Amino acid sequence: MISEEELNRHIRGCALNKRESQKKIYETFFGFGMAICNNYTKRNEDSVEVLNDSFLKIFKEIHRFEPAYDNGINSFKGWLRKIITYTAIDHGRKYNKHYFSGDSDKSLTNLPIKEENALDVISYHEIIYATRKLSPAYRSALNLFIVHGFSHEEIAKLLGITAGTSKSNLSKARHRFKQILEKDFQLYR
C-alpha cells in the first residue's frame, strides 16, 4: 500500500500532470476501483472502461481534493469511490436504454415460498457474477443502498426516479439475486 505522505506527494504530482504520479495513483487504487466498477457493469471490459473514464476525471479534478477527515488515505478512497460510482451510473445511463426504470420480471410474481437457509460461504466471484446478471436498474439500487449506504430518497434524487421506485427496484433486485444464486450455484437449497 501507499503511505499518507507518499499519497500526498503523488496527489500534488498529479495536480502538476506528472505521469509518474498518475501511474502510481492508478496502480495503487486500480483494484479498489475495479471492485466498485464490477458492481455496476455486466462485463469486465465495461468495468475497465468505467475505471479509466473515472481516472481521467480524477486526474483532471485532483487539485480540488481536500481530505474530509484525519485519515488522508481513507478520505482519498472516499473521494475516489464517489467519482467512480457516479461515472459508473453515467456510463449506464449512456449505454443502457431505460437504465433506471425497473424492468418487469414476470418470474417474480410466482416465487415459491420456502424457508431460507443461511449461506456459510459465498465467494466474491459468485457475488459479482450474480450482481452482473441483474438489470441495470436493479444493480444500481442494490449497490447504492446496500454497498454505499444511500437512502432511498438519496437514490431517487441521484437517479431521477421516485423513492418508491428505488424501494421496488431494491426488493426485486434481492429476489432476483437470490434466484440467480439458486439457479447457477444451487445455493439456499
C-alpha positions in Angstrom: 0.0 0.0 0.0 1.0 3.6 0.0 1.8 5.9 3.0 -0.2 9.0 3.6 2.9 11.1 3.0 3.6 9.4 -0.3 -0.1 9.7 -1.3 0.0 13.5 -0.7 3.2 13.8 -2.8 1.6 11.9 -5.7 -1.6 14.0 -5.4 0.5 17.1 -5.8 2.3 15.5 -8.7 -0.9 14.6 -10.4 -2.1 18.2 -10.0 1.0 19.1 -12.0 0.3 16.4 -14.6 3.3 14.3 -13.6 2.9 11.0 -15.4 4.9 9.0 -12.7 2.5 10.3 -10.0 -0.5 9.5 -12.1 0.8 6.0 -12.7 1.4 5.4 -9.0 -2.1 6.5 -8.1 -3.6 4.4 -10.8 -1.7 1.3 -9.9 -2.3 1.7 -6.2 -6.1 2.2 -6.5 -6.8 0.0 -9.5 -8.1 -3.0 -7.6 -10.1 -0.7 -5.3 -11.7 1.0 -8.3 -12.3 -2.3 -10.2 -14.2 -3.7 -7.2 -16.5 -0.7 -7.4 -16.9 -0.9 -11.2 -17.7 -4.6 -11.1 -20.7 -3.8 -9.0 -22.2 -1.6 -11.8 -21.3 -3.4 -15.0 -22.0 -6.7 -16.7 -18.7 -7.2 -18.4 -15.1 -6.8 -17.3 -14.4 -4.7 -20.4 -17.1 -2.2 -19.3 -15.6 -2.1 -15.8 -12.2 -1.2 -17.2 -13.8 1.5 -19.4 -15.6 3.0 -16.5 -12.5 2.9 -14.3 -10.4 4.6 -17.0 -13.0 7.2 -17.5 -13.1 7.7 -13.7 -9.3 8.2 -13.5 -9.5 10.8 -16.3 -11.9 12.7 -14.2 -9.9 12.1 -11.0 -6.7 13.4 -12.6 -8.5 16.4 -14.0 -10.0 17.3 -10.7 -7.4 16.1 -8.2 -6.3 19.6 -7.5 -9.7 20.1 -5.8 -9.3 17.1 -3.4 -9.4 18.1 0.3 -9.3 15.4 3.0 -12.6 15.1 4.7 -11.2 13.6 7.9 -7.9 12.9 9.7 -7.0 9.8 7.7 -5.9 11.1 4.3 -5.9 7.7 2.7 -9.5 6.9 3.7 -10.5 10.4 2.7 -9.0 9.9 -0.7 -10.6 6.5 -1.1 -14.0 8.0 -0.3 -13.4 10.7 -2.9 -12.4 8.1 -5.4 -15.4 5.9 -4.6 -17.8 8.8 -5.2 -16.3 9.7 -8.6 -16.2 6.1 -9.7 -19.7 5.4 -8.6 -21.1 8.5 -10.4 -19.1 7.6 -13.5 -20.5 4.1 -13.5 -24.0 5.4 -13.2 -23.4 7.9 -16.0 -22.0 5.1 -18.1 -25.1 3.0 -17.5 -27.3 5.9 -18.5 -25.4 6.4 -21.7 -25.3 2.8 -22.8 -28.4 1.2 -21.4 -31.8 2.5 -22.5 -34.3 2.7 -19.6 -31.4 2.2 -17.2 -33.2 3.2 -14.0 -36.8 2.2 -14.6 -37.2 -1.3 -13.3 -37.9 -4.0 -15.9 -40.8 -6.1 -15.0 -39.7 -9.6 -14.3 -42.8 -11.9 -14.6 -41.0 -14.7 -12.7 -41.1 -12.7 -9.5 -44.8 -12.9 -9.3 -44.8 -16.7 -8.7 -41.9 -17.1 -6.4 -42.3 -20.3 -4.3 -42.5 -19.7 -0.6 -39.8 -21.7 1.2 -37.6 -21.3 4.2 -34.2 -19.7 3.5 -31.0 -21.4 4.7 -28.1 -19.3 5.9 -25.2 -19.0 3.5 -22.0 -20.2 5.1 -19.7 -19.1 2.3 -20.2 -17.3 -0.9 -17.2 -16.2 -3.0 -16.5 -12.7 -4.3 -16.7 -14.0 -7.8 -20.1 -15.6 -7.2 -21.4 -12.2 -5.8 -20.0 -10.3 -8.8 -21.4 -12.9 -11.2 -24.9 -12.7 -9.7 -24.8 -8.9 -9.5 -23.8 -8.6 -13.2 -26.8 -10.7 -14.2 -29.2 -8.1 -12.6 -30.7 -5.5 -14.8 -29.0 -2.1 -14.6 -31.9 -0.6 -12.6 -31.8 -3.5 -10.0 -28.0 -3.5 -9.9 -27.9 0.3 -9.2 -30.5 0.1 -6.4 -28.7 -2.8 -4.8 -25.3 -1.2 -4.9 -26.3 2.3 -3.9 -28.4 1.1 -1.0 -26.5 -1.9 0.4 -22.9 -1.2 -0.7 -22.8 2.6 -0.5 -25.4 3.1 2.2 -27.5 5.7 0.3 -31.1 6.2 1.5 -34.0 5.7 -1.0 -34.5 9.4 -1.1 -30.9 10.0 -2.0 -31.0 7.2 -4.6 -34.2 8.8 -6.1 -32.5 12.2 -6.4 -29.3 10.7 -7.8 -31.0 8.6 -10.4 -34.0 10.8 -11.2 -36.6 8.3 -10.0 -39.1 8.2 -7.1 -38.2 6.8 -3.7 -40.9 4.2 -4.3 -39.2 3.1 -7.5 -36.0 2.8 -5.6 -37.6 0.6 -2.9 -39.3 -1.5 -5.6 -36.1 -2.0 -7.5 -34.2 -3.0 -4.4 -36.8 -5.5 -3.4 -36.9 -7.0 -6.9 -33.1 -7.0 -7.0 -32.9 -9.0 -3.8 -35.4 -11.6 -5.1 -33.6 -11.8 -8.5 -30.2 -12.0 -6.9 -31.4 -15.0 -4.8 -32.9 -16.7 -7.9 -29.6 -16.3 -9.7 -27.7 -17.9 -6.8 -30.2 -20.7 -6.5 -30.1 -21.5 -10.2 -26.5 -21.0 -11.0 -24.8 -22.1 -7.8 -27.5 -24.3 -6.2 -27.4 -22.1 -3.1 -30.2 -21.8 -0.5 -31.0 -25.5 -1.0 
